[in-house]
């Protein structure tokens, strides 16, 4: 039974790889249509957030020092990879958010287009992206992609209700050659979001 529970838990993503942590509280991720428990996510605290921020800071030099065209090229490659696995991502969106499959397809398609046409914003440093439960993939990418294209690194906190699409995206990001630590994920409720927003090591947060 313990082994089965462990298999359902989604790890954090820090410094380019799955990051396992021991937290006292896990949250169940449920299908909102039928109530089925799909998996679990750890509710992080201050320590895990600081590890993620440190990884993002360590990656800043190599990422920001890369020519903008090179960053945009890598983000476009992530878009191509997302398109290849589009059906899988759309299924994750529907499974955790309850969206109709056609709306999930649209969300993935818009995310692909955003990555393939990445344009730099005006962010620098470490940026925090606080996701919501309505558009688990696109909403975070609307903030993360311009920041990444500009040379910022990201610590994302997806809604704990819909965490899987961003974790799957992080795996694609790792495969597409972005430096370790450029994109990191922590899980948690409003406490974690507030820690990110209040951190003096985070230069901007969205929203």
N, C-alpha and C positions, 0 to 999 in steps of 0.2 A: 504493500500500500504506500509506504513512504517513497519507494522508488518510482511508483506511478505518479505521485504528486510532484516529485522532483522533475520528471520529464515534462510536465505541463508548465513548469515555471519558465518565463522568458528572462534571460539574463540581461543585464545592462550592456551597453556597447561603449567601451572606453578605449582610447588609444589604438583603434584599429582592430579590436577583437572583442568577442563576448567576454564580459566581465562578471564573474560570479561574486555575489555578496551574501552575507548572512544578516538578514534583518528580522526583527521580531514579528513583523506584520506583512502579510501578503494580501493582495486584493484579488478576488475572483473576477475574471473577465467572462461575461455572460453574453450569449446571443440574446439581444433584446426582443426577438420575436417569440422564441420558445423557452427562454430562460435557462437553456443548457449552459453548464459551465464548460468553457472552452479551454482555458489555461489560467495561469496566475502570474501576477507581476509583484515584485517586491516594492514596498513603499519605502523609499530611501529617506535618508536624513542628511544632516550637515556634512558628515564625513564623505559619503559617496559623491555628493555634489562637488566638494572640494577636489576630489581625485579627478573628476571629469573636467573641471575648470583648469586644473594643472596640466592635464593632457592637451587641452585646447591651447593653452599658453605655450606649451613646448612645441607645438606644431606651427605656431604663427610665423616663425622665421622662414621656414622652408616654403610655406604656402604663400605668404605675402610677397616673398622674394621672387616668386615665379612670375614670368610675364603674364599679363592678363589674358592674352590669347591662349596660353597654355592652360590656364585655369578653366577658361570657357570651353576649350576642346575637351577637357576631362569631364566637365559637367555634361556636355553633349553626349559623351560616351555613356554616362550614367543614364541619360534619357533613352539612348538606344537599347541599353540593357533592360531598362524598365519596360520599354515597348515589347521586347522579346518575352518577358514574363508578365505581360499585361493581364492576362486572364487570371493568373495566380493572385496578383495584387488586387484585382477587382473583387475576387472571391473573398479575400481577407477583409476588404472594406465592407462588403455586404454582410459577412458573417458577424463582425463585431459592432457595426453601426446600425444594422437593420435596413440599410438602404436597398431600394430596388436595384436589381442587377444592371439595368440600363443606366441609372444614375452613377453607379460605381464605375461602369465603363467610361462614362464621361469624365469622372474625376481623374481616373488614371490617364486618359488621353490628354487632358489639360495639363497634368503633371509632366507628361512626356514632352509636350510642346514647350512648357516653361523651361525645362532643363536643356532642351535642344537649342533654344534661343536665349540662353542665359545672358543677362546684361548686368553689368556691375552697378550696385547701389553706392551709397556713400559711407558704408560702415567700415570700421577698422577694429582690430582687437578681437576679443572674445565676445560673441553675441549669444544671448539666450533666446531660444524660441519656445514659447509656451503654447502647445497645441490644444485644440478643443475636440469635442467628440462629434461634431457635425461633419467635418471634412478631414478625416484623420491623416490623409496624405497631402492633399493640395494645400490646405490651410497653412501647414508648417512650411511647405516648400515656397509659398508666396513670399515668406520672409527670409527663409534660409538661402535660396538660390542667389538673389542679388547680393547678399552679404558674402557668400562664398566666392562669387565671381569677383568681388572687390578685394578679396584677400583676407577677409575675416574668417575666423574659425567658429564653430557652432557647438553649443551644448543645448540639446533639444529635450524638452520634457513633454512627451505626448500625453494626452489625456489617458489616465489609467484604465478608462473604459474601452479604449480602442488603440492598444499599443503596438499591434503586430506589424502594421504596414511600415512604420518608420524603422522598426528593427530589421525587417526584410530589406528595406532600402539601404540601411547602413551596411548590410552584407554586400549589396551590389556596389556601393561606394568603395568598399575595400577591394573588391575585385577589379575595379576600373582604374586603379592606380593613384587615387588621391592619397596623400601622406597620412600615416597613422595620426590620429588625434584631431584631424580636421573636422570630423563630424562625430559627436558623442551623444549618447542617450542615457538619461536617468529617468526613473519612474517615481511618481509620488503624487500626492494631492496638493492642495493649495499651499501647504507648508513648504514644499520643495520649490514651488513656483515663487514664493516670497523670498526664499533664500537666494535664488538666482537673481531676482530683481534687485535685492539689496546688496549684492556682492560688489565690493569695490574693484574686483578683478574682472567684472563684466562691463564692457563699454557701452552696450546697448541691449535692450530686451524688447521682444515683440510677442504679444502686445504688452 
